[in-house]
Amino acid sequence: MVRYLGVGRMLQVDPEQDPVLARAVTGTLRDDWRPAADAMASARDWERRAYLVLALAAAAARRDVWLARPGDPDAAAVHAAMTALQAS
């Protein structure tokens, strides 16, 4: 179980239920953007992409080093969601 403090609460990701998100969150918390980028690239439907963006935004609120990828629309989406979560 991957646990991390999101915006305002503790969030949990079960690696058995969602291994892609678990790797992405773990990578984000370790300042490694590659698993998050891979997760976003593999998400084809909008509901999954929205779920990933919000989960990664919550994790990135603690560790946002990987968001510094100029020109990457996925990183920009996660950064925008993170900013919105922090403002609310």
PDB file of N, CA, C and O in Angstrom:
ATOM      1  N   MET A   1       0.847  -1.171   0.000  1.00  0.00           N
ATOM      2  CA  MET A   1       0.000   0.000   0.000  1.00  0.00           C
ATOM      3  C   MET A   1       0.895   1.237   0.000  1.00  0.00           C
ATOM      4  O   MET A   1       1.749   1.390   0.873  1.00  0.00           O
ATOM      5  N   VAL A   2       0.701   2.098  -0.959  1.00  0.00           N
ATOM      6  CA  VAL A   2       1.424   3.359  -1.022  1.00  0.00           C
ATOM      7  C   VAL A   2       0.561   4.405  -0.330  1.00  0.00           C
ATOM      8  O   VAL A   2      -0.577   4.643  -0.735  1.00  0.00           O
ATOM      9  N   ARG A   3       1.095   5.022   0.703  1.00  0.00           N
ATOM     10  CA  ARG A   3       0.370   6.066   1.428  1.00  0.00           C
ATOM     11  C   ARG A   3       1.143   7.367   1.294  1.00  0.00           C
ATOM     12  O   ARG A   3       2.368   7.392   1.414  1.00  0.00           O
ATOM     13  N   TYR A   4       0.428   8.425   1.048  1.00  0.00           N
ATOM     14  CA  TYR A   4       1.071   9.734   0.988  1.00  0.00           C
ATOM     15  C   TYR A   4       0.073  10.790   1.399  1.00  0.00           C
ATOM     16  O   TYR A   4      -1.136  10.626   1.238  1.00  0.00           O
ATOM     17  N   LEU A   5       0.592  11.862   1.925  1.00  0.00           N
ATOM     18  CA  LEU A   5      -0.255  12.968   2.353  1.00  0.00           C
ATOM     19  C   LEU A   5      -0.598  13.799   1.142  1.00  0.00           C
ATOM     20  O   LEU A   5       0.270  14.442   0.551  1.00  0.00           O
ATOM     21  N   GLY A   6      -1.849  13.788   0.775  1.00  0.00           N
ATOM     22  CA  GLY A   6      -2.321  14.608  -0.336  1.00  0.00           C
ATOM     23  C   GLY A   6      -2.723  15.970   0.179  1.00  0.00           C
ATOM     24  O   GLY A   6      -2.389  16.345   1.303  1.00  0.00           O
ATOM     25  N   VAL A   7      -3.426  16.693  -0.628  1.00  0.00           N
ATOM     26  CA  VAL A   7      -3.876  18.023  -0.240  1.00  0.00           C
ATOM     27  C   VAL A   7      -5.001  17.858   0.767  1.00  0.00           C
ATOM     28  O   VAL A   7      -6.132  17.541   0.398  1.00  0.00           O
ATOM     29  N   GLY A   8      -4.689  18.074   2.048  1.00  0.00           N
ATOM     30  CA  GLY A   8      -5.699  18.031   3.089  1.00  0.00           C
ATOM     31  C   GLY A   8      -6.011  16.674   3.675  1.00  0.00           C
ATOM     32  O   GLY A   8      -6.803  16.596   4.614  1.00  0.00           O
ATOM     33  N   ARG A   9      -5.426  15.591   3.169  1.00  0.00           N
ATOM     34  CA  ARG A   9      -5.728  14.279   3.741  1.00  0.00           C
ATOM     35  C   ARG A   9      -4.704  13.237   3.289  1.00  0.00           C
ATOM     36  O   ARG A   9      -3.919  13.458   2.367  1.00  0.00           O
ATOM     37  N   MET A  10      -4.743  12.098   3.973  1.00  0.00           N
ATOM     38  CA  MET A  10      -3.890  10.978   3.606  1.00  0.00           C
ATOM     39  C   MET A  10      -4.568  10.207   2.473  1.00  0.00           C
ATOM     40  O   MET A  10      -5.748   9.871   2.571  1.00  0.00           O
ATOM     41  N   LEU A  11      -3.841   9.930   1.416  1.00  0.00           N
ATOM     42  CA  LEU A  11      -4.365   9.162   0.295  1.00  0.00           C
ATOM     43  C   LEU A  11      -3.634   7.832   0.228  1.00  0.00           C
ATOM     44  O   LEU A  11      -2.463   7.737   0.597  1.00  0.00           O
ATOM     45  N   GLN A  12      -4.329   6.809  -0.245  1.00  0.00           N
ATOM     46  CA  GLN A  12      -3.742   5.480  -0.332  1.00  0.00           C
ATOM     47  C   GLN A  12      -3.938   4.922  -1.732  1.00  0.00           C
ATOM     48  O   GLN A  12      -4.987   5.109  -2.348  1.00  0.00           O
ATOM     49  N   VAL A  13      -2.923   4.241  -2.222  1.00  0.00           N
ATOM     50  CA  VAL A  13      -2.993   3.572  -3.513  1.00  0.00           C
ATOM     51  C   VAL A  13      -2.570   2.131  -3.293  1.00  0.00           C
ATOM     52  O   VAL A  13      -1.471   1.869  -2.805  1.00  0.00           O
ATOM     53  N   ASP A  14      -3.436   1.200  -3.651  1.00  0.00           N
ATOM     54  CA  ASP A  14      -3.137  -0.224  -3.516  1.00  0.00           C
ATOM     55  C   ASP A  14      -2.422  -0.694  -4.780  1.00  0.00           C
ATOM     56  O   ASP A  14      -3.019  -0.685  -5.857  1.00  0.00           O
ATOM     57  N   PRO A  15      -1.150  -1.106  -4.674  1.00  0.00           N
ATOM     58  CA  PRO A  15      -0.399  -1.524  -5.857  1.00  0.00           C
ATOM     59  C   PRO A  15      -0.996  -2.738  -6.560  1.00  0.00           C
ATOM     60  O   PRO A  15      -0.778  -2.922  -7.757  1.00  0.00           O
ATOM     61  N   GLU A  16      -1.744  -3.567  -5.837  1.00  0.00           N
ATOM     62  CA  GLU A  16      -2.374  -4.716  -6.488  1.00  0.00           C
ATOM     63  C   GLU A  16      -3.564  -4.287  -7.335  1.00  0.00           C
ATOM     64  O   GLU A  16      -3.830  -4.882  -8.379  1.00  0.00           O
ATOM     65  N   GLN A  17      -4.279  -3.262  -6.894  1.00  0.00           N
ATOM     66  CA  GLN A  17      -5.441  -2.792  -7.645  1.00  0.00           C
ATOM     67  C   GLN A  17      -5.058  -1.830  -8.768  1.00  0.00           C
ATOM     68  O   GLN A  17      -5.702  -1.821  -9.817  1.00  0.00           O
ATOM     69  N   ASP A  18      -4.034  -1.034  -8.563  1.00  0.00           N
ATOM     70  CA  ASP A  18      -3.625  -0.053  -9.569  1.00  0.00           C
ATOM     71  C   ASP A  18      -2.105   0.092  -9.562  1.00  0.00           C
ATOM     72  O   ASP A  18      -1.579   1.083  -9.055  1.00  0.00           O
ATOM     73  N   PRO A  19      -1.392  -0.900 -10.129  1.00  0.00           N
ATOM     74  CA  PRO A  19       0.073  -0.854 -10.098  1.00  0.00           C
ATOM     75  C   PRO A  19       0.655   0.331 -10.867  1.00  0.00           C
ATOM     76  O   PRO A  19       1.702   0.856 -10.490  1.00  0.00           O
ATOM     77  N   VAL A  20      -0.007   0.753 -11.929  1.00  0.00           N
ATOM     78  CA  VAL A  20       0.498   1.884 -12.715  1.00  0.00           C
ATOM     79  C   VAL A  20       0.482   3.161 -11.877  1.00  0.00           C
ATOM     80  O   VAL A  20       1.466   3.901 -11.848  1.00  0.00           O
ATOM     81  N   LEU A  21      -0.630   3.417 -11.199  1.00  0.00           N
ATOM     82  CA  LEU A  21      -0.716   4.609 -10.352  1.00  0.00           C
ATOM     83  C   LEU A  21       0.231   4.503  -9.164  1.00  0.00           C
ATOM     84  O   LEU A  21       0.851   5.495  -8.780  1.00  0.00           O
ATOM     85  N   ALA A  22       0.351   3.324  -8.579  1.00  0.00           N
ATOM     86  CA  ALA A  22       1.261   3.143  -7.441  1.00  0.00           C
ATOM     87  C   ALA A  22       2.698   3.478  -7.840  1.00  0.00           C
ATOM     88  O   ALA A  22       3.406   4.158  -7.096  1.00  0.00           O
ATOM     89  N   ARG A  23       3.135   3.001  -9.019  1.00  0.00           N
ATOM     90  CA  ARG A  23       4.491   3.328  -9.495  1.00  0.00           C
ATOM     91  C   ARG A  23       4.627   4.828  -9.761  1.00  0.00           C
ATOM     92  O   ARG A  23       5.654   5.431  -9.450  1.00  0.00           O
ATOM     93  N   ALA A  24       3.583   5.422 -10.339  1.00  0.00           N
ATOM     94  CA  ALA A  24       3.634   6.849 -10.657  1.00  0.00           C
ATOM     95  C   ALA A  24       3.726   7.697  -9.394  1.00  0.00           C
ATOM     96  O   ALA A  24       4.506   8.647  -9.335  1.00  0.00           O
ATOM     97  N   VAL A  25       2.930   7.353  -8.386  1.00  0.00           N
ATOM     98  CA  VAL A  25       2.955   8.108  -7.127  1.00  0.00           C
ATOM     99  C   VAL A  25       4.295   7.924  -6.426  1.00  0.00           C
ATOM    100  O   VAL A  25       4.886   8.890  -5.942  1.00  0.00           O
ATOM    101  N   THR A  26       4.772   6.687  -6.372  1.00  0.00           N
ATOM    102  CA  THR A  26       6.065   6.424  -5.740  1.00  0.00           C
ATOM    103  C   THR A  26       7.170   7.201  -6.449  1.00  0.00           C
ATOM    104  O   THR A  26       8.024   7.803  -5.799  1.00  0.00           O
ATOM    105  N   GLY A  27       7.154   7.187  -7.771  1.00  0.00           N
ATOM    106  CA  GLY A  27       8.140   7.956  -8.532  1.00  0.00           C
ATOM    107  C   GLY A  27       8.048   9.441  -8.244  1.00  0.00           C
ATOM    108  O   GLY A  27       9.066  10.110  -8.066  1.00  0.00           O
ATOM    109  N   THR A  28       6.829   9.955  -8.197  1.00  0.00           N
ATOM    110  CA  THR A  28       6.628  11.379  -7.916  1.00  0.00           C
ATOM    111  C   THR A  28       7.201  11.751  -6.561  1.00  0.00           C
ATOM    112  O   THR A  28       7.862  12.781  -6.421  1.00  0.00           O
ATOM    113  N   LEU A  29       6.951  10.915  -5.563  1.00  0.00           N
ATOM    114  CA  LEU A  29       7.456  11.194  -4.220  1.00  0.00           C
ATOM    115  C   LEU A  29       8.971  11.073  -4.132  1.00  0.00           C
ATOM    116  O   LEU A  29       9.583  11.565  -3.184  1.00  0.00           O
ATOM    117  N   ARG A  30       9.580  10.415  -5.125  1.00  0.00           N
ATOM    118  CA  ARG A  30      11.046  10.268  -5.169  1.00  0.00           C
ATOM    119  C   ARG A  30      11.686  11.193  -6.198  1.00  0.00           C
ATOM    120  O   ARG A  30      12.853  11.028  -6.554  1.00  0.00           O
ATOM    121  N   ASP A  31      10.910  12.170  -6.673  1.00  0.00           N
ATOM    122  CA  ASP A  31      11.391  13.135  -7.669  1.00  0.00           C
ATOM    123  C   ASP A  31      11.746  12.494  -9.003  1.00  0.00           C
ATOM    124  O   ASP A  31      12.607  13.002  -9.722  1.00  0.00           O
ATOM    125  N   ASP A  32      11.098  11.395  -9.340  1.00  0.00           N
ATOM    126  CA  ASP A  32      11.306  10.731 -10.627  1.00  0.00           C
ATOM    127  C   ASP A  32      10.028  10.897 -11.443  1.00  0.00           C
ATOM    128  O   ASP A  32       8.996  10.318 -11.106  1.00  0.00           O
ATOM    129  N   TRP A  33      10.093  11.674 -12.501  1.00  0.00           N
ATOM    130  CA  TRP A  33       8.911  11.979 -13.299  1.00  0.00           C
ATOM    131  C   TRP A  33       8.548  10.874 -14.286  1.00  0.00           C
ATOM    132  O   TRP A  33       7.423  10.852 -14.784  1.00  0.00           O
ATOM    133  N   ARG A  34       9.459   9.966 -14.581  1.00  0.00           N
ATOM    134  CA  ARG A  34       9.215   8.976 -15.639  1.00  0.00           C
ATOM    135  C   ARG A  34       8.002   8.081 -15.393  1.00  0.00           C
ATOM    136  O   ARG A  34       7.209   7.901 -16.318  1.00  0.00           O
ATOM    137  N   PRO A  35       7.807   7.504 -14.190  1.00  0.00           N
ATOM    138  CA  PRO A  35       6.614   6.662 -14.000  1.00  0.00           C
ATOM    139  C   PRO A  35       5.306   7.438 -14.173  1.00  0.00           C
ATOM    140  O   PRO A  35       4.331   6.898 -14.695  1.00  0.00           O
ATOM    141  N   ALA A  36       5.281   8.689 -13.743  1.00  0.00           N
ATOM    142  CA  ALA A  36       4.069   9.504 -13.920  1.00  0.00           C
ATOM    143  C   ALA A  36       3.839   9.798 -15.397  1.00  0.00           C
ATOM    144  O   ALA A  36       2.707   9.740 -15.876  1.00  0.00           O
ATOM    145  N   ALA A  37       4.899  10.110 -16.108  1.00  0.00           N
ATOM    146  CA  ALA A  37       4.773  10.368 -17.547  1.00  0.00           C
ATOM    147  C   ALA A  37       4.299   9.115 -18.275  1.00  0.00           C
ATOM    148  O   ALA A  37       3.463   9.199 -19.175  1.00  0.00           O
ATOM    149  N   ASP A  38       4.826   7.957 -17.890  1.00  0.00           N
ATOM    150  CA  ASP A  38       4.387   6.694 -18.496  1.00  0.00           C
ATOM    151  C   ASP A  38       2.923   6.415 -18.196  1.00  0.00           C
ATOM    152  O   ASP A  38       2.180   5.968 -19.070  1.00  0.00           O
ATOM    153  N   ALA A  39       2.506   6.679 -16.962  1.00  0.00           N
ATOM    154  CA  ALA A  39       1.108   6.459 -16.579  1.00  0.00           C
ATOM    155  C   ALA A  39       0.190   7.354 -17.401  1.00  0.00           C
ATOM    156  O   ALA A  39      -0.841   6.901 -17.899  1.00  0.00           O
ATOM    157  N   MET A  40       0.559   8.615 -17.542  1.00  0.00           N
ATOM    158  CA  MET A  40      -0.271   9.534 -18.322  1.00  0.00           C
ATOM    159  C   MET A  40      -0.304   9.127 -19.789  1.00  0.00           C
ATOM    160  O   MET A  40      -1.352   9.206 -20.430  1.00  0.00           O
ATOM    161  N   ALA A  41       0.828   8.695 -20.325  1.00  0.00           N
ATOM    162  CA  ALA A  41       0.878   8.296 -21.733  1.00  0.00           C
ATOM    163  C   ALA A  41       0.033   7.054 -21.999  1.00  0.00           C
ATOM    164  O   ALA A  41      -0.497   6.884 -23.096  1.00  0.00           O
ATOM    165  N   SER A  42      -0.091   6.190 -20.996  1.00  0.00           N
ATOM    166  CA  SER A  42      -0.854   4.950 -21.192  1.00  0.00           C
ATOM    167  C   SER A  42      -2.353   5.138 -21.005  1.00  0.00           C
ATOM    168  O   SER A  42      -3.135   4.269 -21.390  1.00  0.00           O
ATOM    169  N   ALA A  43      -2.762   6.248 -20.425  1.00  0.00           N
ATOM    170  CA  ALA A  43      -4.190   6.488 -20.152  1.00  0.00           C
ATOM    171  C   ALA A  43      -4.866   7.006 -21.412  1.00  0.00           C
ATOM    172  O   ALA A  43      -4.560   8.098 -21.892  1.00  0.00           O
ATOM    173  N   ARG A  44      -5.777   6.217 -21.936  1.00  0.00           N
ATOM    174  CA  ARG A  44      -6.430   6.579 -23.192  1.00  0.00           C
ATOM    175  C   ARG A  44      -7.809   7.201 -23.010  1.00  0.00           C
ATOM    176  O   ARG A  44      -8.214   8.038 -23.816  1.00  0.00           O
ATOM    177  N   ASP A  45      -8.536   6.811 -21.973  1.00  0.00           N
ATOM    178  CA  ASP A  45      -9.873   7.393 -21.816  1.00  0.00           C
ATOM    179  C   ASP A  45      -9.812   8.569 -20.845  1.00  0.00           C
ATOM    180  O   ASP A  45      -8.953   8.618 -19.965  1.00  0.00           O
ATOM    181  N   TRP A  46     -10.726   9.506 -21.015  1.00  0.00           N
ATOM    182  CA  TRP A  46     -10.689  10.761 -20.269  1.00  0.00           C
ATOM    183  C   TRP A  46     -10.913  10.569 -18.781  1.00  0.00           C
ATOM    184  O   TRP A  46     -10.330  11.289 -17.970  1.00  0.00           O
ATOM    185  N   GLU A  47     -11.747   9.610 -18.411  1.00  0.00           N
ATOM    186  CA  GLU A  47     -11.991   9.373 -16.980  1.00  0.00           C
ATOM    187  C   GLU A  47     -10.712   8.919 -16.280  1.00  0.00           C
ATOM    188  O   GLU A  47     -10.393   9.390 -15.189  1.00  0.00           O
ATOM    189  N   ARG A  48      -9.985   8.003 -16.914  1.00  0.00           N
ATOM    190  CA  ARG A  48      -8.719   7.521 -16.339  1.00  0.00           C
ATOM    191  C   ARG A  48      -7.698   8.651 -16.266  1.00  0.00           C
ATOM    192  O   ARG A  48      -7.002   8.795 -15.261  1.00  0.00           O
ATOM    193  N   ARG A  49      -7.605   9.449 -17.323  1.00  0.00           N
ATOM    194  CA  ARG A  49      -6.653  10.565 -17.329  1.00  0.00           C
ATOM    195  C   ARG A  49      -6.974  11.553 -16.216  1.00  0.00           C
ATOM    196  O   ARG A  49      -6.068  12.035 -15.535  1.00  0.00           O
ATOM    197  N   ALA A  50      -8.257  11.860 -16.025  1.00  0.00           N
ATOM    198  CA  ALA A  50      -8.651  12.792 -14.965  1.00  0.00           C
ATOM    199  C   ALA A  50      -8.287  12.234 -13.596  1.00  0.00           C
ATOM    200  O   ALA A  50      -7.807  12.965 -12.729  1.00  0.00           O
ATOM    201  N   TYR A  51      -8.515  10.939 -13.402  1.00  0.00           N
ATOM    202  CA  TYR A  51      -8.176  10.287 -12.137  1.00  0.00           C
ATOM    203  C   TYR A  51      -6.672  10.375 -11.878  1.00  0.00           C
ATOM    204  O   TYR A  51      -6.246  10.719 -10.776  1.00  0.00           O
ATOM    205  N   LEU A  52      -5.877  10.064 -12.895  1.00  0.00           N
ATOM    206  CA  LEU A  52      -4.422  10.136 -12.750  1.00  0.00           C
ATOM    207  C   LEU A  52      -3.965  11.563 -12.466  1.00  0.00           C
ATOM    208  O   LEU A  52      -3.131  11.784 -11.588  1.00  0.00           O
ATOM    209  N   VAL A  53      -4.501  12.523 -13.197  1.00  0.00           N
ATOM    210  CA  VAL A  53      -4.104  13.920 -13.006  1.00  0.00           C
ATOM    211  C   VAL A  53      -4.348  14.351 -11.567  1.00  0.00           C
ATOM    212  O   VAL A  53      -3.473  14.950 -10.940  1.00  0.00           O
ATOM    213  N   LEU A  54      -5.536  14.051 -11.036  1.00  0.00           N
ATOM    214  CA  LEU A  54      -5.848  14.479  -9.669  1.00  0.00           C
ATOM    215  C   LEU A  54      -5.004  13.749  -8.629  1.00  0.00           C
ATOM    216  O   LEU A  54      -4.533  14.365  -7.673  1.00  0.00           O
ATOM    217  N   ALA A  55      -4.807  12.444  -8.806  1.00  0.00           N
ATOM    218  CA  ALA A  55      -3.986  11.687  -7.853  1.00  0.00           C
ATOM    219  C   ALA A  55      -2.535  12.167  -7.891  1.00  0.00           C
ATOM    220  O   ALA A  55      -1.910  12.340  -6.844  1.00  0.00           O
ATOM    221  N   LEU A  56      -2.003  12.379  -9.084  1.00  0.00           N
ATOM    222  CA  LEU A  56      -0.625  12.851  -9.202  1.00  0.00           C
ATOM    223  C   LEU A  56      -0.484  14.290  -8.723  1.00  0.00           C
ATOM    224  O   LEU A  56       0.558  14.664  -8.184  1.00  0.00           O
ATOM    225  N   ALA A  57      -1.519  15.097  -8.913  1.00  0.00           N
ATOM    226  CA  ALA A  57      -1.478  16.476  -8.413  1.00  0.00           C
ATOM    227  C   ALA A  57      -1.382  16.488  -6.894  1.00  0.00           C
ATOM    228  O   ALA A  57      -0.642  17.286  -6.319  1.00  0.00           O
ATOM    229  N   ALA A  58      -2.134  15.602  -6.246  1.00  0.00           N
ATOM    230  CA  ALA A  58      -2.082  15.524  -4.785  1.00  0.00           C
ATOM    231  C   ALA A  58      -0.687  15.110  -4.320  1.00  0.00           C
ATOM    232  O   ALA A  58      -0.167  15.659  -3.348  1.00  0.00           O
ATOM    233  N   ALA A  59      -0.081  14.146  -5.008  1.00  0.00           N
ATOM    234  CA  ALA A  59       1.276  13.721  -4.652  1.00  0.00           C
ATOM    235  C   ALA A  59       2.288  14.811  -4.988  1.00  0.00           C
ATOM    236  O   ALA A  59       3.223  15.052  -4.223  1.00  0.00           O
ATOM    237  N   ALA A  60       2.104  15.467  -6.127  1.00  0.00           N
ATOM    238  CA  ALA A  60       3.054  16.491  -6.561  1.00  0.00           C
ATOM    239  C   ALA A  60       3.026  17.723  -5.675  1.00  0.00           C
ATOM    240  O   ALA A  60       3.979  18.502  -5.660  1.00  0.00           O
ATOM    241  N   ALA A  61       1.943  17.903  -4.939  1.00  0.00           N
ATOM    242  CA  ALA A  61       1.881  19.042  -4.021  1.00  0.00           C
ATOM    243  C   ALA A  61       2.993  18.953  -2.985  1.00  0.00           C
ATOM    244  O   ALA A  61       3.412  19.964  -2.421  1.00  0.00           O
ATOM    245  N   ARG A  62       3.464  17.742  -2.741  1.00  0.00           N
ATOM    246  CA  ARG A  62       4.584  17.539  -1.813  1.00  0.00           C
ATOM    247  C   ARG A  62       5.926  17.554  -2.524  1.00  0.00           C
ATOM    248  O   ARG A  62       6.910  18.047  -1.973  1.00  0.00           O
ATOM    249  N   ARG A  63       5.981  17.022  -3.736  1.00  0.00           N
ATOM    250  CA  ARG A  63       7.240  16.876  -4.469  1.00  0.00           C
ATOM    251  C   ARG A  63       6.977  17.230  -5.926  1.00  0.00           C
ATOM    252  O   ARG A  63       6.514  16.381  -6.687  1.00  0.00           O
ATOM    253  N   ASP A  64       7.259  18.447  -6.324  1.00  0.00           N
ATOM    254  CA  ASP A  64       6.895  18.860  -7.675  1.00  0.00           C
ATOM    255  C   ASP A  64       8.074  18.985  -8.640  1.00  0.00           C
ATOM    256  O   ASP A  64       7.951  19.640  -9.675  1.00  0.00           O
ATOM    257  N   VAL A  65       9.206  18.375  -8.321  1.00  0.00           N
ATOM    258  CA  VAL A  65      10.388  18.479  -9.174  1.00  0.00           C
ATOM    259  C   VAL A  65      10.109  17.945 -10.579  1.00  0.00           C
ATOM    260  O   VAL A  65      10.535  18.548 -11.564  1.00  0.00           O
ATOM    261  N   TRP A  66       9.403  16.828 -10.680  1.00  0.00           N
ATOM    262  CA  TRP A  66       9.188  16.213 -11.992  1.00  0.00           C
ATOM    263  C   TRP A  66       8.284  17.048 -12.881  1.00  0.00           C
ATOM    264  O   TRP A  66       8.236  16.814 -14.088  1.00  0.00           O
ATOM    265  N   LEU A  67       7.556  18.030 -12.316  1.00  0.00           N
ATOM    266  CA  LEU A  67       6.666  18.851 -13.133  1.00  0.00           C
ATOM    267  C   LEU A  67       7.429  19.826 -14.017  1.00  0.00           C
ATOM    268  O   LEU A  67       6.841  20.443 -14.906  1.00  0.00           O
ATOM    269  N   ALA A  68       8.708  19.973 -13.789  1.00  0.00           N
ATOM    270  CA  ALA A  68       9.512  20.921 -14.562  1.00  0.00           C
ATOM    271  C   ALA A  68       9.920  20.305 -15.897  1.00  0.00           C
ATOM    272  O   ALA A  68      11.099  20.048 -16.140  1.00  0.00           O
ATOM    273  N   ARG A  69       8.935  20.074 -16.753  1.00  0.00           N
ATOM    274  CA  ARG A  69       9.189  19.521 -18.086  1.00  0.00           C
ATOM    275  C   ARG A  69       8.553  20.457 -19.099  1.00  0.00           C
ATOM    276  O   ARG A  69       7.407  20.240 -19.493  1.00  0.00           O
ATOM    277  N   PRO A  70       9.251  21.474 -19.526  1.00  0.00           N
ATOM    278  CA  PRO A  70       8.679  22.445 -20.458  1.00  0.00           C
ATOM    279  C   PRO A  70       8.110  21.767 -21.702  1.00  0.00           C
ATOM    280  O   PRO A  70       8.742  20.891 -22.294  1.00  0.00           O
ATOM    281  N   GLY A  71       6.921  22.183 -22.080  1.00  0.00           N
ATOM    282  CA  GLY A  71       6.313  21.657 -23.293  1.00  0.00           C
ATOM    283  C   GLY A  71       5.563  20.358 -23.130  1.00  0.00           C
ATOM    284  O   GLY A  71       4.964  19.888 -24.098  1.00  0.00           O
ATOM    285  N   ASP A  72       5.562  19.750 -21.955  1.00  0.00           N
ATOM    286  CA  ASP A  72       4.854  18.487 -21.738  1.00  0.00           C
ATOM    287  C   ASP A  72       3.429  18.796 -21.281  1.00  0.00           C
ATOM    288  O   ASP A  72       3.235  19.267 -20.160  1.00  0.00           O
ATOM    289  N   PRO A  73       2.424  18.538 -22.132  1.00  0.00           N
ATOM    290  CA  PRO A  73       1.052  18.876 -21.763  1.00  0.00           C
ATOM    291  C   PRO A  73       0.531  18.074 -20.572  1.00  0.00           C
ATOM    292  O   PRO A  73      -0.301  18.577 -19.817  1.00  0.00           O
ATOM    293  N   ASP A  74       0.997  16.850 -20.388  1.00  0.00           N
ATOM    294  CA  ASP A  74       0.566  16.058 -19.234  1.00  0.00           C
ATOM    295  C   ASP A  74       1.092  16.663 -17.936  1.00  0.00           C
ATOM    296  O   ASP A  74       0.357  16.766 -16.954  1.00  0.00           O
ATOM    297  N   ALA A  75       2.357  17.060 -17.928  1.00  0.00           N
ATOM    298  CA  ALA A  75       2.919  17.704 -16.737  1.00  0.00           C
ATOM    299  C   ALA A  75       2.204  19.029 -16.471  1.00  0.00           C
ATOM    300  O   ALA A  75       1.975  19.391 -15.317  1.00  0.00           O
ATOM    301  N   ALA A  76       1.853  19.746 -17.528  1.00  0.00           N
ATOM    302  CA  ALA A  76       1.124  21.007 -17.357  1.00  0.00           C
ATOM    303  C   ALA A  76      -0.255  20.765 -16.748  1.00  0.00           C
ATOM    304  O   ALA A  76      -0.706  21.543 -15.907  1.00  0.00           O
ATOM    305  N   ALA A  77      -0.931  19.687 -17.168  1.00  0.00           N
ATOM    306  CA  ALA A  77      -2.254  19.364 -16.616  1.00  0.00           C
ATOM    307  C   ALA A  77      -2.154  19.022 -15.136  1.00  0.00           C
ATOM    308  O   ALA A  77      -2.976  19.470 -14.336  1.00  0.00           O
ATOM    309  N   VAL A  78      -1.150  18.229 -14.769  1.00  0.00           N
ATOM    310  CA  VAL A  78      -0.969  17.868 -13.363  1.00  0.00           C
ATOM    311  C   VAL A  78      -0.622  19.114 -12.547  1.00  0.00           C
ATOM    312  O   VAL A  78      -1.127  19.293 -11.439  1.00  0.00           O
ATOM    313  N   HIS A  79       0.233  19.966 -13.090  1.00  0.00           N
ATOM    314  CA  HIS A  79       0.603  21.189 -12.377  1.00  0.00           C
ATOM    315  C   HIS A  79      -0.611  22.091 -12.170  1.00  0.00           C
ATOM    316  O   HIS A  79      -0.779  22.657 -11.090  1.00  0.00           O
ATOM    317  N   ALA A  80      -1.453  22.231 -13.180  1.00  0.00           N
ATOM    318  CA  ALA A  80      -2.661  23.060 -13.049  1.00  0.00           C
ATOM    319  C   ALA A  80      -3.606  22.483 -12.001  1.00  0.00           C
ATOM    320  O   ALA A  80      -4.175  23.227 -11.202  1.00  0.00           O
ATOM    321  N   ALA A  81      -3.776  21.163 -12.000  1.00  0.00           N
ATOM    322  CA  ALA A  81      -4.643  20.529 -11.002  1.00  0.00           C
ATOM    323  C   ALA A  81      -4.067  20.701  -9.603  1.00  0.00           C
ATOM    324  O   ALA A  81      -4.809  20.946  -8.651  1.00  0.00           O
ATOM    325  N   MET A  82      -2.750  20.575  -9.471  1.00  0.00           N
ATOM    326  CA  MET A  82      -2.107  20.760  -8.175  1.00  0.00           C
ATOM    327  C   MET A  82      -2.343  22.178  -7.663  1.00  0.00           C
ATOM    328  O   MET A  82      -2.653  22.378  -6.488  1.00  0.00           O
ATOM    329  N   THR A  83      -2.196  23.150  -8.542  1.00  0.00           N
ATOM    330  CA  THR A  83      -2.418  24.543  -8.158  1.00  0.00           C
ATOM    331  C   THR A  83      -3.864  24.766  -7.728  1.00  0.00           C
ATOM    332  O   THR A  83      -4.122  25.465  -6.748  1.00  0.00           O
ATOM    333  N   ALA A  84      -4.800  24.177  -8.453  1.00  0.00           N
ATOM    334  CA  ALA A  84      -6.218  24.307  -8.102  1.00  0.00           C
ATOM    335  C   ALA A  84      -6.517  23.645  -6.758  1.00  0.00           C
ATOM    336  O   ALA A  84      -7.273  24.192  -5.955  1.00  0.00           O
ATOM    337  N   LEU A  85      -5.936  22.481  -6.510  1.00  0.00           N
ATOM    338  CA  LEU A  85      -6.143  21.797  -5.232  1.00  0.00           C
ATOM    339  C   LEU A  85      -5.586  22.623  -4.077  1.00  0.00           C
ATOM    340  O   LEU A  85      -6.203  22.702  -3.015  1.00  0.00           O
ATOM    341  N   GLN A  86      -4.438  23.227  -4.278  1.00  0.00           N
ATOM    342  CA  GLN A  86      -3.832  24.031  -3.222  1.00  0.00           C
ATOM    343  C   GLN A  86      -4.641  25.294  -2.947  1.00  0.00           C
ATOM    344  O   GLN A  86      -4.662  25.783  -1.818  1.00  0.00           O
ATOM    345  N   ALA A  87      -5.300  25.820  -3.960  1.00  0.00           N
ATOM    346  CA  ALA A  87      -6.082  27.044  -3.800  1.00  0.00           C
ATOM    347  C   ALA A  87      -7.425  26.791  -3.127  1.00  0.00           C
ATOM    348  O   ALA A  87      -8.031  27.711  -2.577  1.00  0.00           O
ATOM    349  N   SER A  88      -7.889  25.550  -3.169  1.00  0.00           N
ATOM    350  CA  SER A  88      -9.227  25.274  -2.604  1.00  0.00           C
ATOM    351  C   SER A  88      -9.181  24.952  -1.131  1.00  0.00           C
ATOM    352  O   SER A  88     -10.220  24.700  -0.521  1.00  0.00           O
TER     353      SER A  88
END
